[in-house]
Amino acid sequence: AKQFLLPGWRIGWITFHDNIHKSLAEVEAGAKRLAQVILGASHLAQSAIPALLTTDDPDLAAWKQHLRDQLEDQAAYLCSQLASKCSSLDVISPQ
């Protein structure tokens, strides 16, 4: 979503269930490093947010709906592929 939208707060969680052999140690360390990367939008982009959220422009509303539909389709595809190809994962689809 960050490719087309302004980045914002993302809150989530991930768990690792590793056996006594620590076979996921490198994956866990990489995930921790990735989670500590801080990216932010510029002041110019931040100042445009109120106008984007409050406009009654029908073209903008149609664009937002198209984008929501596209993101929902992509999330459904990703979850279905993960569920079918990674049977050891418990895939929880976004709501």
N, C-alpha and C positions, 0 to 999 in steps of 0.2 A: 504494500500500500504506500510505502514511503517514496516509491518511484514517481508517483503522480500527485501525492497529497503532501501537506505540510506534516512534518513529524510531530508527534505529540507524546504524551505519557502512555507508556505501554506497561501494564501490570500483568504479570503472569507467574507461572511457576513451572519447574521441571524437577523430576525426581530421577535418581539413579539407584538402581538396585544392583549392587555389584557383589559378586561372590567373594570368597576368601582369597581368590587368586588375583584380585584387583585387575581384571581384564578390561574394565572401562575407565581406568585411572586417567589415561591420556584424553579420552573423550570428556570426562568430567573437568579436567584442568582446562581444556580448550573452551568449554562452555562457560566456565568462570571468567576466563580472560575476555571472551566475547561480551559477557554481561556487564563488564566494567567499562566498556567503551562508551563514551558520552558524546552524543551528537546533538546539535541543536539548530533550529531555524534562525535565520538572520532577523534583525530588527524589522527590516522591510517586509519580509514574509509574515512576521508576527502581527504587524500593523494592519495587514489585509484581512486577517481572520474575522473581525467583527462584521465587515461588509459582506463577506462570503456567507456568514451564518445568518444574517438578517435580511438579505435581499429577497424581493418578491419576483425577481426576474424569472419568467417561465423557461427560458433557455437554460439558465443555470440550474433550475430545479430538475429539468429533464436530464442534464448532464450528471447531476448528483445521483439521480435514480439509476441511470445507465451504469455509472461507476459502482454503485452498491450492488446491482445485479451481477456485474462482471466479477466483483470480489467474492460474492456468494458462490457463483459458479466455480471459480478457481479454488475456493476453499473446499467445496464439495468434491471436486475432482481430486485434489490432493489427499483428502481424507479417505476417499474410496481406494486410491492407489496404495496408500500406506496400509490400509486394512487388508487389501488383497495380497500385497507382496511382503508384508512384514507381520506374519501371523503372531509373532511373540509380542507385538505392541498392542496395547489397549488404546485404540484411537477414539478420541472424544471430539466430535464435530463442534465447531463454534455455533453459538446460538444467538 
